[in-house]
Amino acid sequence: MSRPICIVTGATAGLGLATAKGLAAAAAHVVMIARDEARGKVAKEAVLSAVPNATVDVDVADLASLESIRRASERLHDRYPRFDALINNAAIVPQERTLSKDGIELQWAVNHLAPYLFTRLLLDRLAEGDGGRVVNVTSKMHRRGRIDFDDLQFETRKYAWSAAYCQSKLANVLFTYELDRRAQGLGVTSNCFHPGVIATKVARRFNIFTRALSKLLLKTPEQGADTAIYLALSNELDGVSGKFFVDRKAVDSAKASYDEEVARTLWEVSADAVGMPH
Ligand SMILES: NC(=O)c1ccc[n+]([C@@H]2O[C@H](COP(=O)([O-])OP(=O)(O)OC[C@H]3O[C@@H](n4cnc5c(N)ncnc54)[C@H](OP(=O)(O)O)[C@@H]3O)[C@@H](O)[C@H]2O)c1
């Protein structure tokens, strides 16, 4: 059987880099998405030094730019016949309200709209294999999230990085479930997971929470990546879709994440924002 081809976004650091290494060690062909070419090169070297016989490519895309995402999708279409897994991992937590190149609040752009658009653009290639898998990295923090359709980008309410983060992570779960409903006929599955609390740039924003936890409760990036690799590659996941996982186990996500009307509206609002059909 040919190697599964897996894309990982945010593959230059933290959980994404550990996921790329783990997938490579499991003999997948890994496509690392990096926003910066030099950082992408360093990350690729790190994978090759951990797994010397790895098959690994880097593609450069700024997920804060809709045009950059579209160009990356075109290159990936030209280069690969199919994708077996897409791991939407990249995220950002700016302290101040910041706008993307398209004038969109950065957390909404990178944490939600980017995986939404990237997945939709690559769906045809994910449908090519024996059941491509979309794996969205969310967080337990989605439980504190609230989708405010009147002010998704904190234009009128005061920007709070934690509220913007939690909203984007709830959007990841709602998107996962809506994609599951919409992609059933394609044979593409859609799941999401919480990796645990890992000492990375994203987690450092939450230093109030992480300080309160003992070091023993913090996971390494490798431990956090375990569920990502499981969801992307394990035969146990064949046909399993529309679920939220923690430590390889499907568990209930927040009540708000099961609201199908909110998920449908979010899908349509997101489609309008990125210029895709409903
Ligand atoms: N760490 C935790 O405790 C924790 C807990 C729950 C959930 N999570 C989730 O886990 C995922 C990974 O987080 P992490 O902790 O590993 O974060 P991290 O170490 O800060 O890594 C984030 C990755 O995203 C990339 N990225 C950021 N903005 C980008 C852009 N505009 N275009 C392309 N790539 C971009 C970064 O690239 P650069 O290297 O160029 O900056 C980096 O590779 C996130 O979805 C996060 O919400 C993390």
The ligand as an ORCA input file, in Angstrom:
! r2SCAN-3c Opt
* xyz 0 1
  N      -0.445     24.352     23.689
  C      -1.548     24.022     24.347
  O      -1.552     23.864     25.578
  C      -2.815     23.797     23.593
  C      -3.965     23.411     24.297
  C      -5.138     23.183     23.595
  C      -5.166     23.348     22.219
  N      -4.034     23.742     21.551
  C      -4.127     23.909     20.082
  O      -3.019     23.239     19.491
  C      -2.714     23.850     18.236
  C      -1.211     24.093     18.132
  O      -0.845     24.992     19.147
  P       0.632     25.061     19.732
  O       0.451     25.176     21.182
  O       1.472     23.995     19.163
  O       1.069     26.506     19.167
  P       2.488     27.109     18.728
  O       3.611     26.365     19.335
  O       2.375     28.574     18.923
  O       2.498     26.797     17.151
  C       1.578     27.424     16.306
  C       1.916     27.080     14.879
  O       0.998     27.809     14.020
  C       1.762     28.520     13.056
  N       1.092     29.728     12.595
  C       0.665     30.780     13.330
  N       0.171     31.741     12.519
  C       0.300     31.280     11.247
  C       0.003     31.817      9.964
  N      -0.502     33.046      9.813
  N       0.256     31.069      8.864
  C       0.813     29.841      8.987
  N       1.128     29.277     10.162
  C       0.879     29.996     11.283
  C       3.077     28.851     13.773
  O       4.047     29.206     12.809
  P       5.390     30.040     13.230
  O       6.368     28.995     13.658
  O       5.764     30.707     11.943
  O       4.997     30.987     14.316
  C       3.337     27.532     14.485
  O       3.884     26.583     13.583
  C      -3.569     25.110     18.164
  O      -4.691     24.867     17.338
  C      -4.011     25.344     19.599
  O      -5.255     26.022     19.678
  C      -2.865     23.978     22.198
*
